Amino acid sequence: MVEHVLALAATWTAWDGHPRHTDDRVYTPHKAIRRVADHMVDHFAEFEARLAGEEPLPDHWHASACTTPADLARFTQEDLDEARSRLTRLALIWSVRLRSLSDWQLDHSPGEGWTFRQLAQHVQESAYYADAIGDLS
């Protein structure tokens, strides 16, 4: 998923500054990167809390319903470099943690909610945010 998102993001320095409307939301390159990263962080926090026998913290924000002024900024090569570093590191964290668990643990996860395997599959759907912007080459 991260490779796909970053391949699309590599074309976003050509963004014309007009937000893209998808479903009932508005997306920009910065917002797409923010949502992918936040989705990975949010569900990883849930994953780790449940693994430790703790209750996950609920989120109290508007996620993709909110478009901030920062989301509307031009997407530069520096922004792309930052996104590459951030998303690649987050993907590594997920990969390392998932590989540390047995198939049984992935499919019989503690706490309420999706199994850890299902959580990982759900996080892969974060490509949706990047697909909302698409390939701008």
N, C-alpha and C positions, 0 to 999 in steps of 0.2 A: 504494500500500500504506500509506504513512504517513498519508494523508488518511483512509483507512478505519480505521486503528488509532486515530487521534486522535478520530474521530467516536464510536467506541465508548468510548474513555477519557473522553470528556466526560460519560458517564453513570455513571462509576465512583465518583463521590463518594457515590453511594447504596449502595455495597457494604456488605453486612451483616456482613462480617468472616469469613465462612465460605469457605475455599478451594474452588475448583472442581476436580473430578477429571475429567481428560480423558485418554483412552488410559491409559497407566500412569504419568502425571505429575499433579502438583498445581500449580494456578495461582492466583495472586492478581493484583490490578491492578498492584501494584509489580513482581511477577515478570514479568508480561507486557511491561511497558514495558522492564524491564531486558533481557529476552531479545531483544526487537526491536532495541534499541540495540546490544547486544553482537553480535548476528548481523550487523548492518550493519558494525560496526567490524571484527569478525573477518575477514569476507570482503573488506572494503576493504583491510585490511592485506595479505591474500594477493594481491589484485589489484595493489597498488602494488609489492610485492616482486617479483612475477613480471614486471611491466612494466619494472622496473629491472634484471632479470636476476639477482635474488637468490632464494635459497630462502626460501619463506614460513616463518615461525615456527609450529611446532605449538602448539596450545593444550593446556594441562595442567589443565583444570578440568572441572567436572561439568555445566556448562551448565544445561539445564532439569531435570536429575535432582536438583538441589539446590534446596531452598527455604530461604532464610535467615530469621532473625528479622526483618530489615528488610522482607522481602517480605510479612510478615504485618501490617505497620502499616496504619492507616487511610489511605485515599487521599483527599487533600484537594484543594481548588482550587489551592493552591500547587504540589502535586505535578503536577497537570494542566498548569499553566502551565510548569513545568520540563520536562515531557515534550514539550510543544508546541515549546519552544525547541530542545531536544536533538534530537528526531527530525526536525524541519524542517531544521535545519542539516546533519544527516547525509544527508538526502535531497538537499539542495543539493550537497553534496560529491560524492555518487554521480552526480548529473545532470551536473554540470560535467565530471567525468572521462569519463563515457560519451560525452558530446557531443564531446569532444576527439579521439575515436578514429574511424577510418574503419570502414566495414562490414567490410572485410577484416581489420583489427586485432581487431575484436570477435569474428570467427568463426575467426581463426587466431592465437590468443593464445599467447604464449611460456610455456614451462614446462609442467609436468605438471598435469593436472586439467582441469576444465571450461573451455570458452572463456569469455571475459569476458562475452559475451552470456548464456551459460548461468548464470554466476555471478549476474549481475544478475537473471535470472528466478528463480533459487533464492532470492535475498534477498527478493524479492517475497512468497515463501511465508511470511515472518515474520508475516504477518497471522494465521497459525494461533494464535499465542500470545494475541493479543487476542480472537480468535474463541472461544477456550477460556473466556474470561470472558463475552463477549457484551455485549449491550445491556441495561443495568440500569435503563433508564428505566421 
